[in-house]
Each structure stands twice: as structure tokens, then as C-alpha cells.
């Protein structure tokens, strides 16, 4: 559970410091749904399996 809380805390801190319009986290591995939901509360999108040939590669390419 440590890395999940760390990801949420990092997204919150980044948003406060830089005030970006969007935050996208590209993960090599599958992120549990509850972590995605927590991050979504901070307007952060998580894309799973982002690597050459991975399922998230196309999703990452389609972000506008």
C-alpha cells in the first residue's frame, strides 16, 4: 500500500507546484482500479501496460 499512497501524494504535490492542465501516469504494469480511482480524484489519468507492444501503448498514443 506504500507505493499507492506515494503515487497519490506525488500527483497531488506535482499538481500544487506546477498547476498543469492534465497529468498522465504511464505504467509498465497494471495499476489496481482503486489506485486509478484515487488518482482520478486529482484529475490524474493512469494508463496501464505502456511498453512496446503493450495494451497501453495505443491508448497513450491516442491522448490529445
N, C-alpha and C positions, 0 to 999 in steps of 0.2 A: 504494500500500500504506500510505501515511501515514495516511489517514483511517480505514482499517480498524483499525490499531493504536491510533489515538486513541480510536475508539469503544469498543474493549475496555478500554483504560486508564481512560476516563471512567466506564464502567459499574462497573469494579472499585472505583475511588475513591469513587463515589457509594454503593455498597453498604457499603463500610467506614465511611464517615462517618455515614450515615443508617440503616443496617440495615433497609431496607424488606423487607416480605414478598415483594413482586414488583416487577420492573422491566419495563416495556414501552416499546420504542422504536418510534414510528410514523414511517415513512419515506415521503417523497413518491415516491421512486424505488425500483427493485428493488435489493435488497441481495444480493450474491453468497452462495451457500449456505455457503461456507467461513467467511464472517464471521458468519452466523447460528449456525453450529456453535460458533465460538469464544465468542460471547456466551452461547450456551446453557450453556456450562460454568460461567458465572457466574449461572445461573438468570435470564437475561435473554431475553425474548421479543422478536423483531423482526417487525413487520408491515409488509409492502411496500405500495406504491401507495395510501397513505392520503391521499385527496383526494376532494372531492365527485364521485361517480360512479365513483371508482376501485375496483379489486378489493379493496383492503384496508379500505375504509370499513365494509363489513358485518362483517368479521372484528373490527375494533376495537369496533364496537357490541356484539358478542357476548361480549366479555370480562366475566367475572364477578368 
